[in-house]
Amino acid sequence: MELQYSPAEVAFRDEVRNFINANLPDRIRQGMLLGGTLIREDVIAWQRILNKQGWAVSHWPVEWGGTGWSPIQQYIFTEELQRAPAPRPLAYSVYMLGPVLIAFGSDAQKRRFLPRIANLDDWWCQGFSEPDAGSDLASLKTSARHEGDHYLVNGQKTWTSYAQYADWIFCLVRTDTTVKKQQGISFILIDLKSEGVTVRPIETIDGGHEINEVFFDNVKVPLENLVGEENKGWDYAKYLLGAERINLARVGVSKERLLRVRELAARQQHKGRPLIEDPRFREKLAAIEVELKALEMTQLRVISAESHSNSGKADPASSILKIKGSEIQQATSELLMQALGPQSMKWSAQAHDVTDWTSTITGNYFNWRKVSIFGGSNEIQKNIIARSILGL
Ligand SMILES: Cc1cc2nc3c(=O)[nH]c(=O)nc-3n(C[C@H](O)[C@H](O)[C@H](O)COP(=O)(O)OP(=O)(O)OC[C@H]3O[C@@H](n4cnc5c(N)ncnc54)[C@H](O)[C@@H]3O)c2cc1C
């Protein structure tokens, strides 16, 4: 296996980097540096710039707007976006729903939704989790009852990211209560403007608003919004979650954060010298950098193996990427807090009019507790590793 980029891959990386440098509006870059809640207009504006370039849905099949890039090129593209930092194309639609529609959707659904996903004409959110169905997702209770030409949907979703921005939600719903729980689930598409839908905000620990509760009260959903076959939704959800987990390693995000650590530690003074010269601090920084390098190698190894396999299944090693990726992200947020020292205590969840990225370090530290929970908690990933890799 080759762990160095080839000259062609280096040239590709430079092309992507130059494009981002030339086209990413500074306002959006600054917003990304501040971290925290995504701004709807910024995400849309940037995705449309990428779409015009033909890069918004780069990993999709070429017939639906994909680029035909190799898995390594896809990886380089993602890393360059994270490094800039620039928003990625909207994950819920581009990386989750799009591939499911391409694999299992009807022709009408593909023609109707895929071009709008690429151009972010519709903002989609993910309605999987419920109050008593997170890790144990198959216990979900939101029901969809077949009635004439529509389903009648009742129930509640929770932790729904950016539902306040969304036009549509893709949901797992229960369509059969008489069979094993995984076998009675369907995957349907719901227009959030439908009568009977209520979106309520959940405030996060950093005072931000990125997650919500979504309630369905006798919501009518046309039968044509069922994806694939009724009661096969669990298979489609597994397909979607495998792809979601690989993206969660976020190597480029951690690389960018480590650049911030170096920048801040060069500015901060410790015992009359720049903090970056302190051996204890350097030791902590080096330990994270080494872990990140190992994660990057593992990520490339998984990508390389997947590009040589035709199984179509997510590698269970993606669970290792998810665990290590989230641990490293949290470690970088902790190191930034340490570099900021007592100034980190000045942070207030109410102060949202920040202009200097260092004033968002504490909020970001709190916010990133989420990364070991979403996309399947780290404990659940360990169960997957135990079962699928260690054979326990
Ligand atoms: C910021 C954020 C955004 C999110 N966005 C979305 C979204 O857009 N759409 C969506 O559908 N969901 C979303 N989620 C939900 C996320 O997928 C769930 O939070 C996650 O799957 C965990 O479920 P839970 O919160 O119900 O915790 P629980 O499943 O109740 O788990 C509680 C604790 O018990 C542990 N645990 C549970 N079962 C086991 C087990 N079998 N073995 C060992 N330990 C176990 C867990 O690891 C965890 O520590 C989001 C979550 C967060 C935090």
The ligand as a Tripos MOL2 file, in Angstrom:
@<TRIPOS>MOLECULE
LIG
   53    58     1     0     0
SMALL
NO_CHARGES

@<TRIPOS>ATOM
      1 C1        -25.1740   17.3100   18.4040 C.3       1 LIG1
      2 C2        -25.9590   16.1050   17.9690 C.ar      1 LIG1
      3 C3        -26.5780   16.1030   16.7280 C.ar      1 LIG1
      4 C4        -27.3450   15.0220   16.3280 C.ar      1 LIG1
      5 N1        -27.9890   15.0840   15.1190 N.ar      1 LIG1
      6 C5        -28.8510   14.0940   14.7760 C.ar      1 LIG1
      7 C6        -29.6370   14.2050   13.5850 C.ar      1 LIG1
      8 O1        -29.5290   15.1710   12.8210 O.2       1 LIG1
      9 N2        -30.5160   13.2210   13.3120 N.ar      1 LIG1
     10 C7        -30.6680   12.1290   14.1070 C.ar      1 LIG1
     11 O2        -31.4650   11.2610   13.7840 O.2       1 LIG1
     12 N3        -29.9370   11.9890   15.2560 N.ar      1 LIG1
     13 C8        -29.0460   12.9580   15.6050 C.ar      1 LIG1
     14 N4        -28.3180   12.8490   16.7750 N.ar      1 LIG1
     15 C9        -28.5990   11.7210   17.6710 C.3       1 LIG1
     16 C10       -27.4650   10.7330   17.8560 C.3       1 LIG1
     17 O3        -27.3870    9.8490   16.7790 O.3       1 LIG1
     18 C11       -27.7550   10.0000   19.1880 C.3       1 LIG1
     19 O4        -27.5840   10.9650   20.2180 O.3       1 LIG1
     20 C12       -26.8390    8.8290   19.4300 C.3       1 LIG1
     21 O5        -27.1230    7.7870   18.5390 O.3       1 LIG1
     22 C13       -26.9650    8.3050   20.8790 C.3       1 LIG1
     23 O6        -28.2950    8.0730   21.2110 O.3       1 LIG1
     24 P1        -28.9520    8.7080   22.5310 P.3       1 LIG1
     25 O7        -28.6120   10.1620   22.5730 O.co2     1 LIG1
     26 O8        -30.3940    8.3440   22.5510 O.co2     1 LIG1
     27 O9        -28.1940    8.0410   23.7390 O.3       1 LIG1
     28 P2        -28.4900    6.5930   24.3590 P.3       1 LIG1
     29 O10       -28.6540    5.6050   23.2590 O.co2     1 LIG1
     30 O11       -29.6070    6.7110   25.3460 O.co2     1 LIG1
     31 O12       -27.1230    6.3030   25.1050 O.3       1 LIG1
     32 C14       -26.8200    6.8630   26.3910 C.3       1 LIG1
     33 C15       -25.4430    6.3410   26.8000 C.3       1 LIG1
     34 O13       -25.4840    4.8970   26.9500 O.3       1 LIG1
     35 C16       -24.4920    4.2910   26.1160 C.3       1 LIG1
     36 N5        -25.0430    3.0570   25.5360 N.ar      1 LIG1
     37 C17       -26.2760    2.8920   24.9810 C.ar      1 LIG1
     38 N6        -26.4240    1.6240   24.5300 N.ar      1 LIG1
     39 C18       -25.2580    0.9790   24.8080 C.ar      1 LIG1
     40 C19       -24.7810   -0.3580   24.5860 C.ar      1 LIG1
     41 N7        -25.5420   -1.2600   23.9530 N.pl3     1 LIG1
     42 N8        -23.5250   -0.6680   24.9810 N.ar      1 LIG1
     43 C20       -22.7230    0.2580   25.5860 C.ar      1 LIG1
     44 N9        -23.1230    1.5470   25.8470 N.ar      1 LIG1
     45 C21       -24.3770    1.8890   25.4500 C.ar      1 LIG1
     46 C22       -24.2290    5.3100   25.0190 C.3       1 LIG1
     47 O14       -22.9500    5.1600   24.4480 O.3       1 LIG1
     48 C23       -24.3510    6.6320   25.7640 C.3       1 LIG1
     49 O15       -23.1420    6.9230   26.4300 O.3       1 LIG1
     50 C24       -27.4950   13.8950   17.1880 C.ar      1 LIG1
     51 C25       -26.8550   13.8940   18.4390 C.ar      1 LIG1
     52 C26       -26.0920   14.9700   18.8220 C.ar      1 LIG1
     53 C27       -25.4300   14.9330   20.1740 C.3       1 LIG1
@<TRIPOS>BOND
     1     1     2 1
     2     2     3 ar
     3     2    52 ar
     4     3     4 ar
     5     4     5 ar
     6     4    50 ar
     7     5     6 ar
     8     6     7 ar
     9     6    13 1
    10     7     8 2
    11     7     9 ar
    12     9    10 ar
    13    10    11 2
    14    10    12 ar
    15    12    13 ar
    16    13    14 ar
    17    14    15 1
    18    14    50 ar
    19    15    16 1
    20    16    17 1
    21    16    18 1
    22    18    19 1
    23    18    20 1
    24    20    21 1
    25    20    22 1
    26    22    23 1
    27    23    24 1
    28    24    25 2
    29    24    26 1
    30    24    27 1
    31    27    28 1
    32    28    29 2
    33    28    30 1
    34    28    31 1
    35    31    32 1
    36    32    33 1
    37    33    34 1
    38    33    48 1
    39    34    35 1
    40    35    36 1
    41    35    46 1
    42    36    37 ar
    43    36    45 ar
    44    37    38 ar
    45    38    39 ar
    46    39    40 ar
    47    39    45 ar
    48    40    41 1
    49    40    42 ar
    50    42    43 ar
    51    43    44 ar
    52    44    45 ar
    53    46    47 1
    54    46    48 1
    55    48    49 1
    56    50    51 ar
    57    51    52 ar
    58    52    53 1
@<TRIPOS>SUBSTRUCTURE
     1 LIG1         1 GROUP 0 **** ****
